């Protein structure tokens, strides 16, 4: 989200923004954990299963349940790769998808050193102040890099169609340092786990709607003290009163010849942000366009782009059954 003015004349307010998944999974009610390969696959599946359960969007069919279903059909796990046999499974697992893929990890660690000059206490002078001296020393750095790569397929059980194919990746680093000594060891597993989490987030955003916190910069201006009143309403989520204050402020400001155009633009900007917070995107766009008329600041155009993207996201969220 754009910030139009310096921190001293803006109040940044956190709001939650919902984003749709990359693929509409609403027709599917069950997820089958299928064949996974790679040295990081078990950790990936553990995190994925936990995320799916928390989302409460799907019933998760784990390996033991799948074996039971396959046994009833006298099929094996490898038959999941056979599209004709998958159709038989689809009769028992209606509205289901299978997750399959490959996830692997790689860890590299390097130790580097650099000769430099350091300072150390030598003693104290006659006034009791510490005296320092320079000396030759060696600075050591141990750095570890964990990388996770792979790909995941989401396959319809009933049709065998690949609904979504997603490449995943994650990179995490950590380091320890020491002067004239060996740096502390790094936690390899923690670094790889961090990279795995990044890769998992990439995949889950493809199949599950997700949210993030963004900060909206509401403008203040000494010439329009009522802007701060409106901002206080926003801070307590009282958007009807906030919008009323901002709307009244735009009207009174336009009728006052002493109010500068740039100041009027701030009032319309705040009004647009308030509309945006309650998903009234047409009204938000109209207000932000007026802000740009009064002051052609590129940030006002950026704000309009954000609103249009959120408007598009809302339509997709409705398609995915997340909002009504």
Order of alpha helices (4+ residues) and beta strands (2+ residues): beta-beta-alpha-beta-alpha-alpha-beta-beta-beta-alpha-beta-alpha-alpha-alpha-alpha-alpha
